[in-house]
């Protein structure tokens, strides 16, 4: 199984280069791994460069995970991130919470992180004064 880069994911999601999209789709069918960091960068590029709306990005990421041959890093955790994002959370903040979930807590000055992470956050969030 091959790990793929954000640019491969973007070709599949956006279809903005037909030749590269075909190559990317063939690769996905052969079985690929998509890391949480690639998902994070994909969200950022779709939002900042393509100017996609939050719901469009969330829908695209959910659809990506359903493509046969695609294996997402920590599938259920990735789904949690996308659903929290759809509900208004910052995508990167939710990824940050996942990768440190076995630690004591997540400290931040951003009071919104705890609110948007919800009651099922993977670890306690400490809002600093």
C-alpha positions in Angstrom: 0.0 0.0 0.0 1.2 3.5 -0.9 0.9 6.6 1.2 -0.3 9.5 -1.0 0.4 13.3 -1.0 -2.1 16.1 -0.7 -1.7 16.9 -4.4 -3.0 13.4 -5.3 -6.0 13.8 -3.0 -6.7 17.2 -4.5 -6.8 15.9 -8.1 -9.4 13.4 -7.1 -11.5 15.9 -5.1 -11.3 18.9 -7.5 -10.9 17.2 -10.9 -9.0 20.3 -12.0 -6.5 18.3 -14.1 -8.2 15.5 -16.0 -5.1 13.6 -16.8 -3.8 13.7 -13.3 -7.3 12.9 -11.9 -7.4 9.7 -13.9 -3.9 8.7 -12.7 -4.9 9.6 -9.1 -8.1 7.5 -9.3 -6.2 4.5 -10.7 -3.8 4.8 -7.8 -6.6 5.0 -5.2 -8.2 1.8 -6.6 -4.9 0.0 -6.1 -5.0 0.8 -2.4 -3.7 3.9 -0.7 -3.1 5.3 2.8 -4.1 8.9 3.6 -2.6 10.4 6.8 -4.2 12.9 9.1 -1.6 15.4 8.1 -2.6 15.0 4.4 -6.2 15.5 5.3 -5.3 18.6 7.3 -3.4 20.1 4.4 -6.2 19.1 2.0 -8.7 21.1 4.1 -6.4 24.1 4.1 -5.9 24.1 0.4 -9.6 23.6 -0.4 -10.5 26.5 1.9 -7.7 28.9 1.2 -6.9 28.3 -2.5 -10.1 26.9 -4.0 -12.4 28.9 -1.6 -14.6 26.0 -0.9 -17.2 26.3 1.8 -17.0 24.3 5.0 -19.9 21.9 4.1 -18.4 21.3 0.7 -15.0 20.4 2.2 -16.6 18.1 4.8 -18.7 16.3 2.2 -15.6 15.8 0.0 -13.5 14.4 2.8 -16.3 12.0 3.8 -16.7 10.9 0.2 -12.9 10.4 -0.1 -12.9 8.0 2.8 -15.6 6.0 1.2 -13.7 5.4 -2.0 -12.8 1.7 -2.4 -9.1 1.3 -1.9 -8.7 4.3 0.4 -7.5 3.7 3.9 -7.6 6.8 6.2 -5.3 7.0 9.2 -7.4 6.3 12.2 -10.7 6.2 10.2 -13.1 6.8 13.1 -11.0 9.6 14.5 -10.8 11.2 11.1 -14.6 11.0 10.8 -14.8 12.7 14.3 -12.6 15.5 13.0 -14.7 16.0 9.9 -17.9 16.1 11.9 -16.6 18.6 14.4 -15.3 20.7 11.5 -18.8 20.5 9.9 -20.2 21.8 13.2 -17.8 24.8 13.3 -14.5 23.6 14.7 -11.1 24.5 13.3 -9.9 21.4 11.3 -6.3 21.8 12.4 -7.2 22.2 16.1 -9.2 18.9 16.0 -6.2 17.1 14.4 -4.0 18.5 17.1 -6.3 17.0 19.8 -6.1 13.6 18.1 -2.4 13.3 17.9 -1.9 14.1 21.6 -5.0 12.3 23.0 -2.9 10.0 25.3 -1.5 13.0 27.2 -2.9 14.8 30.3 -4.6 17.7 28.5 -4.4 20.2 25.6 -3.5 23.7 26.7 -4.6 26.7 24.6 -5.5 30.4 24.8 -8.3 29.8 22.4 -11.5 29.3 24.5 -13.3 28.2 21.4 -11.4 24.9 21.1 -13.1 23.3 24.0 -16.5 24.5 22.9 -16.1 23.3 19.3 -14.4 20.0 20.2 -17.5 19.1 22.1 -18.1 16.7 25.1 -16.5 13.8 23.3 -13.1 15.5 22.8 -10.3 12.9 22.9 -8.7 14.6 26.0 -9.4 17.5 28.4 -8.9 20.9 27.0 -7.4 23.5 29.3 -8.1 27.1 28.4 -5.3 29.4 29.7 -6.1 32.8 31.1 
